[in-house]
């Protein structure tokens, strides 16, 4: 119990460090929010007043979320290498605490993005969600899955030269099951389908989140010490 409490405390310190550092530089915040807002405006002006079905609007929403995440979430580990603070971080915190703290930061950052972008998307697209509870649950589970994939892939590519290209290329195949289920579930929520019919998407998203999070925690120590 003591070791687990210590791990969580150190993970919280890592999260606070990254949060304070991000508010000083605002690199990831600016990259993610500017990309999302720009893409949202371009999409809304391109489509105009034309009414689109839920099968079209839900993929557009997740395209904005996914590529916004790809534009900034890798910075969580890249920054450590650029500022040459990774060795110090290895000394002061265990690998699992580092992963948990940085995963929490990415999850908070992405969910914060969605708190701003999703309502704007609904307004710009003149979209009414007929099952808001199911819609919010799908967005939350999908976001946690994307954040987990982004965190472990960011650790893998942090020392590579072509980081930006590698991050998106490696992340997309792994997040594809998340995106497929999230898009399908989002479309059903927009159309007002009951929670029972969306249960398959919830199960896929939750199972994938558990598997990828567990695998990331187990593998991160080997990635981090190399």
Secondary structure, DSSP 4 states (H G I P E B T S, - for coil): -HHHHHHHHHHHHHHHHHHHHHHHH-HHHHHHHHHHHHHHHHHHHHHTT----HHHHHHHHHHHHHHHHHHHTTHHHHHHHHTT-HHHHHHHS-HHHHHHHHHHHHHHHHHHHHHHHHHHHHHHTT---S-HHHHHHHHHHHHHHHHHHHHHHHHHHTT-SSHHHHHHHHHHHHHHHHHHHHHHHHHHHHHT--TTTTHHHHHHHHHHHHHHHHHHHHHHHHHHH-
